[in-house]
């Protein structure tokens, strides 16, 4: 069974060597590695070419965009070119355990599942913590978990059968880079025949890349996430099994973005679709307090509350060794 590994490449020269070596040195041999150069401005591609030259027996390809088109477009370019039965996505600043593909392939042979999840390591400098999330075999219930935020929807945390993308006709949406995982994985899960999971951390998720899209709050990112939620709302609006999860996810995303946004962007964030009543099963206590202010549009109070919480969280991260104090 062939596995295609897709790696979007943009601005990751600091991390790409570790990523590339982790893929080339996989214990599983029936694989192809597809790097998609999204017109990176740094030396990422040169580093990739230098390293892959030393592994002539591993099938590798570097595809090139003519212009910068974003993460979602890079993933789709890799998907279209992939010849494997399953797709594994890896971001250029992350990396895999050396036996990741072998373990995932074995789980596929045992279960024949369309989607196979995995645990991961969140990594900060010399600190790391295992993330497990939740899962169920039933695709409808798993879609609900992904929607609600009870488990992370990252495509990098799932090996997905390529035929599922074709069958569902669901692909990464070009231009929708913030929320790209969130809008894609729950919908794919809805069409899956079965969900499986490897209860082992196989993916290393770097938390120290400040340029990563998940760490940036901008008007563009807010608009993209709003679009993603609109798409999910339209898709799941007639699926009663996921109604509660959809509402929970809407409020979770809106609250998280509101607490990180600038005061001047509050009206833009507030345009994110939500359905009443407020469902906050997957929120932290800090977020549950904030959502009350959002519902009442108490923007000044929310601003001060969010800044205090942000400072407290930053201090806690520094004390835990997850941030470097200035």
N, C-alpha and C positions, 0 to 999 in steps of 0.2 A: 504494500500500500504506500503510494507516494504522498508525501506531505510537502506542500509549498509554503515557504516562509516569506512573508512580505515585510519589507522594511522601508518606510518612507524616510527620505534623507533631506534634512534641511537644518543647518546651523547646529550640528551635533559633533563637530570635530573633537571637542573635549571628551566625548564619551564613546565615539563610534568604534574605536579599536577594541574595547572590551566587548561591545555588542557583537561585532563581526567574528571575533575569535570564539565566542560562546556558541555561535551558530555553526561555524566551520568544524568545530571540534565535537559536535554532537555524536553520541554513540550510535544513533540511528542513521543508517546510510541511505535509505531510499528517500531522498529529499532534494529539493531545489531551493535556492535562496535568491530572491528577487529584490534588488535594491532599486528604489525609484527616486532618482535625483530630481527634486523639485526646484531646480536652479538654485542650489545652495551657494552662498557667497563665500563660504570658507573652504577649508581643505578636506572636507569629509570624503568626497569622491576619490581624491588622490590617496587618502589613507586606505579606503576600501580596496582600491586597485592594487596597492602595494601588498596588502595582507593576503588577498585572495590569490595572488600570483604564487604564493607559497603552498597553496592547497589545490593543485591541478586536478585532483580526482573528485573534488566536490563541484557539483553543477551550480554555477553562480551566473547571474545576469544583472547588469546595471542598465536600467531604462532611464531615459532622459526626457523631461518635459522641456518644451521650448520657452516656456515662461512659467513663473511661479504661480501655481494654481491652488495650493493649499493642501492640508493633510488629507481631507476626504477624497480629493481628486487623485492624490498619490496612491491611496489605498485602492481606489477603483482601478487605476492603471495596472497595479500589481495583480489584482483579482482577475482582470480580463486576460492577462498574459499567463496566469498560473495554469499548470497542467496537472497538479496534484489532486488527489481525491479530497483531501482536507486542506484547510487554510489555517495557518498560524500567523498572527500579526504580532510584530515586535517593533516598538518605537526605538529610534536610533540612540536614545540616551538610556535605554534599558538593556537587559540581557537575560538569558535563560540558564537554568541549571544544565549541566552537560548531558544529563539523561532525560531531559524534558520531552523531547520528541518520541523517544523510545517508550516512556511511561504513558504518554498520550495515545500512541499507536496501540499499545497493549490494551488500554481501556476501550478503544474503539473496537478492537477485535472481540472483546468480551461482551460489549453491549450493543454494538452497531448503532449507537446514538448519533443523531445529526449534530448535536452540540455537546462538547465535553469541556466542562469548566475546570479550573485549577485554583489552588491557593497561591498566594504570592507573598513576597517580602516587600514591605515598604522600607526604603533605605535612606538614611540621612548620615552622610559622612561615615563615621565608624559605628553608627547605631542602626538597628533594624528591628522591625516588629512584623510578626506574621499576620496576614489578613486571611480569614477563612470564608466569610460570607455565609449565605444560606443557599440551599438548592433543594429541588425536588425533581423526580423523574418526569412528572406530568408537565407538558409544555405550557398549558394554560396557567397552571399555578406558578410555574417559573417565570412566565411573562409578568405576572402580577408582582412577584418579588423584585424583578428588575425595574418595573415601573415605579414601585413605591419607594425604592432606595434601600430596601432591606438587604440587597446584595448589589455589588458594583456591576454595571452593564458593560464594562470595558471589553472591546473586541480582543484586546491583548490577553485577556484572562479566559478566553474561550477558543478552543479549536473547533472550527465550523466546517461542515461538509460543503464543498463548493456547489454541489448540485442544489443545495438548499437556497443559495442566492438566486439561482436560475428558476427554481420551482416557485419561490415566493415573489420573484421579480423585485427584490429589495436589494439596493446597492448603496454604497456611500454616496451622499448627495454633494456634488461639487459646490463649493462655496459655503457649505455648512460644516465648519470645522469645530466650533464650540458646541458641544451637544451631539457630535457625530456618533459617538458610541451609544448614547442614550436613545437616539432616534432609530438606530439600526437594530441593536441586539434584541430588545423586547419584541419587535415585529418579526424578526427571524425566528425567535423562540416560539411564537404563536403557531408558526407553520411546521415546526420540527416534529419528527416522529417520536423522539425520546430525548431526554436530557440525562447526561451522566456527569460525574465529577471525579477528579483525582484529589483525594484528601492529602495533598502534599504541596508545599510551596515550590513551584517550578519556575515562576516568573519573578524577576527582580525589578521593582518599580522605583526608579530614582525620584527622590523628592527634593533634590537640591538644584534642579535646573530652573532658575527663576524666569527663563525665557519660555518655558513650556506654556502652552495655551491655557492649561488648567490653573495657572498662577496669575494670569493676566485678566484684569477687569477693564473692559473698554466698551465704548458705545457699540462697536462692531460685534463684539462677543455677546453683548446683551441682546442685540437684534437677532443674532444667529440662534442663541438658546431659545428665544421667544418663538422663532420659526420652528425649531425642533419640537417644542411643546405643542404648538398648533398642529403639526403633522401627527404627533402621537394622539392628541385629543380627537382628531378626525378619524384616525384608524381605530381607536378603541371605544369610541363613543357609543357604538351599538353592541358592545361586548360586555354584558352585565357582570360577567365573572370578574372583570378587571376594573369595575367602576370605582370601588373604594381605593384600589391601588393607584389608579390614575389620579384621583384627587390628592392622595397622599404625596405622590411624586410631584404634582404641580406645585403644591404648597412648599414642599421641601426645596425644590429648585428656586422658587421665587424668594423664599426666606434667605437661603444661602447667598444668592446673588445680591439681595437687598442689603444684607449685613456687610458685604464686601465692596459695594458700589460707593461712588462719590454721591454726596447729597444732591448734586445737580442732575444725577441720572435716576433719581428715585421715580420720577414720573414714567420714564422709559421702562424701568423694571416693573413698575406697577401694571404695565400693559400686558404682562405675561398672563395667559389664560389660566383661570382657576375655577374650580367648581365648589360650591358650598354643599354641606358644611365643611369646615376646616377639619381635615383628617391629619393628625400629626403623630401617628404611631412610630414613625421612623425618625422623628426629630430628637435632638438633644434637649435637655431642659433649657439651655440657653436659647435655642431656636424657638422653643414653645413660648417663651416670654416675648421674643421679638415678633412672632406672628400675630400676637394680640395687637401690637402697635401697628402692624401693617394693615390689619383688617380695619382698624379705626383711623388709618392714615395719620398717625401721630408722628410725622416725619422728624420734627426737631428732637423729640424724645428718643426716637429710634436712632438718630445720628449719634447722640451722646452715648447711648447704650452700646451701640455697635463699636464705637471707638474704644470704650472701656474694655469690652470683651476682647477686641482684637489685641489690645496691649497686654491683657492678662494671658491670652493664649500664646502670644509671642514670648512672653517671659517664661511661661511654662515649658515651651519648646526649647528655649535656651538652657533651662535648668535640666532638661532631659538629654541635652547634648544633641538635639536635632537642629539647632540653629547655631550659627557662629555670632557671638555678640560683637557689635561694632566697637 
